[in-house]
Amino acid sequence: MSIDAIHIDSRLEETAAAATEIARRCQALGVGDDTLMMIELSVVEALNNAVEHAYKGEPGHDVWVECHLEGDQLVIEVSNQGEPLAAETLATHTGDFKDPDPDDPSTWEDSGRGLQIILNTMDAVSVCDHDGANCLRMVKRLPKTA
C-alpha cells in the first residue's frame, strides 16, 4: 500500500507540517503512536537536511516524500534534485550522539544532529537514485499487532 507523495518547496517553514501530515497518513494505516513519533521526527530531519544541505537553504526547489508498506516495514523516501548526500557520509556516520563538553564550545552544536537522529530512530537508512533524483531511503519495521 502506498501513501500519496507530499511535495514541498525547499523552505524550512514547510518541513514540520509535511512531517506531521506523513505521520497522520501513517496513523491511518494503523501505525502505533510510539512508531509515529519516530517516523515524524525522522521525516522532519530528512526534509530539513534536504533544504539545508541539498539546496543550501535556497527556496524555490522541490522536495518530496513518498511512503509505502513492504510487508511489515514502512519505507519512506525523501527526494530532491540538489546536492546529493554522499553514500560515504552515511556509511561512516555512527549515529552516536556526543555529549557537549561545558568547557569546549566546539562541542556545543546547534545543528548537525539530523542524520544522527534518523540513524537512531529508523531501522535502515540508505541513499539511492529515485527517477534521477537524490533519495534518502528510510525503513521502519512495524511492530506486530495483537
Sequence and secondary structure as in RCSB ss.txt:
>XXXX:A:sequence
MSIDAIHIDSRLEETAAAATEIARRCQALGVGDDTLMMIELSVVEALNNAVEHAYKGEPGHDVWVECHLEGDQLV
IEVSNQGEPLAAETLATHTGDFKDPDPDDPSTWEDSGRGLQIILNTMDAVSVCDHDGANCLRMVKRLPKTA
>XXXX:A:secstr
 EEEEEEEES GGGHHHHHHHHHHHHHHTT  HHHHHHHHHHHHHHHHHIIIIISTT SS EEEEEEEEETTEEE
EEEEESSS   HHHHHH         TT GGG  SS  HHHHHHHHSSEEEEEEETTEEEEEEEEE     
